Amino acid sequence: QVQLVESGGGLVQAGGSLRLSCAASGRTFSVYGMGWFRQAPGKEREFVARIRWSSAITYTYYADSVKGRFTISRDKAKNTVYLQMNSLKFEDTAVYYCAASTTLPTATRVDENDYWGQGTQVTVSS
């Protein structure tokens, strides 16, 4: 079992920044990749960013909508994944979920992830 707990969400003005954290516990050694998804009202949950977890080599992948603005990183010693969000837009408003895959290091689809956090609300005002 893997447990994921997100934090860091909140209200921010357009152009501002937030950093989300995802603390992982349990059988993290079984995780290949971790990442972030988001779901806005009336929309499907969508991929945001992904990072390789099990390897010492860092690999990241981003949705086109956040490239150049968001940065995903990891701290293996703390079992934590971060999402630094800069230049936030109103369109970034959503509940952000941390996700982990035990089968794929590059899981960008919802159904490719096995574990999910509870989500943290990010609201960007215009």
N, C-alpha and C positions, 0 to 999 in steps of 0.2 A: 504494500500500500504506500501511496505517496500523498502527502497532504500539502496543499498550497494555500497560502494566505497572502492576499494583496493588501497594500496600503499605499497611501500617498495621494489619493484622489482628492478633489476639491473644486472650488470655483476660482477661475482665473480669467482675466481679461484677454481678449484677442491680442496676440503678439507676445504673450507671457509664456512662462515655463512652469512645468511640473515634473517631478520625478516620482515614478511609481516603483514600488518594491514588491517582490514576490518571494516570500520566505518558504522554502521547501523543507520538508521533514519526512522521515520514514525511509523507504527503500529508494533513495535517490540514485543509488548505484545502478539501478535498472533503467534509468532515464537516458534516452539518447539525445533528445532535443527539448528545449523549453522555449516558450514564446508568449506572445500577447495577441489577444483577439479583442474585438470590441463590438458592441451592439447598440445601435442608436434606435430610438423609438420608431416603430414601423418598419424596421429594416432587419435583414438577416445578420447573424453574427459573421463578422468578416475578419480575415487575417490582417495583422498589423506588423509583427516582427517576429523573427525566430533566431535562436542561437543554439549552437552545438553545446551540449552539456557534458557528455561522457568523455570527450576527448580533451587533451591538453591544448589542442589547436582550436583557436576560436574561428568560427564561421558564422556570419550573420546574413540575414536575408530580410528585406523590407518590402512592404506593399508600396506600389508606385505613389500612392497618395501621401505617404509620410517620408519618403526618401529625402534626405537632406535636412530634415527637421527633427526626426526621432532617432535616438541611438539606443540600442539594446546592449547590455553588458552583463557580465556575471562575476560573482565572487564565490568561488567554490568553497573557500574556507568558511564562509558564512552561509553557504547553501542558499544563496540569494541571487535573483535575477532582477535587473533594473531596466526601466524604460525611461530615458531622459527625453522629455518632450519639449521642444523649443518652437518658437514662432507658431504658437497654437492658433487655430482657426475655429470659428464657430462650428464648422463641419466636423471637428474632432470631438464634439460633445457626444458622449456615449458611456455605457458601462464597460469598463475594461477588465478583461479576464485573463488571468495567468493560466497557461495550459502546458501539459507535459505529455510527451509521447514515449512509450517504452519500445516502440518498433521502428520509428523513423527519426533521423536527426533533422530532417528538413520537412516536417509535417506542416503544411500550410492550409490544410483543409480541416474543418471542424471534426469530421468523423475519423481523422487520423490521430487524434489526441485522446489519451486515456484518462487523464486527470485534469480537473478544473478547480480553480479557486472560486470563492463566492462572488467576486467582482468588486470593483471600486468605481464610484461615479466620478466622472470628469465632466465638468460643465464649463464651457468657454462662452463668455458673454461678448457680444458685439458692440 
